[in-house]
Amino acid sequence: MTITNQMKLGSVDVVGAESLGQIGEFQDQDLSTTPGSPTLLSGLKKYAVLCLNDTGGAITPGRGYTYKSGYIGQRVGAASGANAICDGIADPDVVGTIADQVYFWLIIQGPTKAMVGAGDLSANAVVQTLAAGAFGTGTAGTNPIGHSGKCIVAGTSGNLARIVFNNPFAAVKP
């Protein structure tokens, strides 16, 4: 099955359960620019898997999440923890939160925006998982399971930074 543009990044709950687990390939674009005319940010591709929020509550776009036990690649069960595996980042282009039992894109590889936790995240830094699905600056060679990519554009605590997400321990790859 091919995902058509009926379920674009930044949208939720457009398709049904039969599409769970489908991987979409997207251009690296800034969707906050003029509607219908996004700005191309790079030639890199980003990949996302269509998931169901099954956490029991609303989730925040830009935060990291892990799959629910028994539903790898289909349902998100919890926010990623500090120095722990992050399976993907909730589509940061969604406006507001993503309600429980709603379908959404989980970014699994490529350029995206990620929520910065305690401290700042500087450009070209190793991106490390922090508590509650946030990200911060890591140190190469330590806590490799939480390493989630490299920072492209710096961000400050409580804001989004632009990163290339690539956690080698994530369960689903394009």
Secondary structure, DSSP 8 states (H G I E B T S, - for coil): ----TTS-TT--S-S-GGGTT-EEEEEEEETTSSTT--EEEEEEEEEEEEEEE-SSS-B-TT-EEEE-TT-TTTEEEEE--TTS---EEE-TTSSS-B-TT-EEEEEEEEEEEEEB-SS-B-TT-EEEE-GGG-EEEE-TTSSGGGEEEEEEE-B-TTSEEEEEE--TT-S---
